């Protein structure tokens, strides 16, 4: 497994775990009450910041455990990265459009923020899964 593939795994797992922790925190705070009344901002910021920090720490740990691992990024790695990023970007656009429509319809900020966060997470998940599948198989030939 290449260094870049390991990074894709780390980012995929961290994205899923951070979002799951965020959802659990918000649902616990709701306690059966209406979700838009839940104080979600701190949990969302901690979730995003924690995910970034956890990814960095995990990647540093990976580099410490395997100091001699090749970190050379070749053409295949760049192509796989590009393909994964393009696959994931669809959810960023979907999230932006959904947030715009929700804002125009006058939806509560809770729902707008959460749909944007969800789409960022879905983008990371789809991009990561795409990269991992392509690493395990091969680049598609168009």
N, C-alpha and C positions, 0 to 999 in steps of 0.2 A: 504494500500500500504506500503510495507516494505521500510526501509531506502535504501537498496541496489537497489530496483526497482526505487525509486525516483532518485537515482544517475544515473541509466541507462537513464531515461527520460532527465535529465539535460544534460548529455553528448551527447545524440542524438540531442536535440534541438540546443545546442551550436555548434555542428559540422556543422549542416545544415546552421545555420545563419552565422557562420564565413566564410564558403566557399562561400555562396551567396554574402556576403559583399566583399570578395576578387574578385569574378568574376565581380561584378559591378564596383569595383575600376579599374580593368584592362581594362574592356571595355570602361570605361569613358576616361581613359588615351589614349586609342588607337584612339579614335575620328574618326573612320572609316579607319584608317591607318592599315598597316600590324601588326599583333599581336607580332611577334618576335622582333619588334623594340620598344615595350613598356617596360619602366622600371618597372619590376614586382617584383624584389627582395624584396624591402622594404615592399610592400603590402603583399607579401607572408609571410614574417617574422612577420609583425604586425598581420596578420590574425591568424597564428599559436599561437603566444604569447598571443594574445587577447583571443583566444579560451581557452587556458590553464588557464589564469587568470580568465576569466568569469566562467569557470567550478568550480574553487576553490572558488570564491566568492559566487556563487550560492549554492554550497554544504555547505559552512559556514553559509550562510543565512538560509538554510533549517534546519541546526542544531540549530540555534538560535531560529527560529520560533517554532520548536518542540523539545525542549531540553530533554524531557522525552521519546522521541521515541526510540524504541529498535534498537540498532546498533549491536546487536548480529548477527553474520554471521553463519548460520547453514549449514548443509550438502547440503540442497536443494539450498541455495544461491550459494554455491561454485560450484555445478554442473551446475546451470544455467549460472553462470559467465564463466565457462569453455566452455560450449556449445556455448555461444555467441561469445567468443573469437575465438574459432575454426572456426565458421561460417565466421567471419570477416577476418580471416587470409588469406583466399583465395585471396582477393583483394590486400593484401600486396605482395604476390607472383606474382600475375598478373602485378602489378605495377613495381616490380623489373625486371621481364622478359621483359616487354615492354620497360622500360628505357634502359636496356642492349641492346636490339635490335635496339632501336632508336639511341643510342650512336654509335653502330657498323655501322649503316647506315649513320652516319654523320649528324643527324638531329640537328637543332638549340637547344641550351640549354634551351630556353624558353619552348619548347614542352616537353623536357625530365623532367624538373622540374615540369611542370604542370601535366603531367601524373602521376608522383609519388605522388604529392599532392592530385590529384583527387582520386587515389586509396587508399590513407590513409583515406580520408574522406568517401569513399564508404565502406571501412572496418569498420570504426566507425559506420556508418549508419546501415549496415547489422548486425553487432554485437549487436548494441542497439535494433534494431527491433526484432532480435531473442530473446534477453533477455526479452523484454517486452511481446512478444507473449507467451513465455513459462511461465512467471509469471502469465499471464492472464488465461492460460489453465493449462497445466501440462507438466512435463518432459516426453519426448517420451520414451516409453519402447521398447527396442531393442530386 
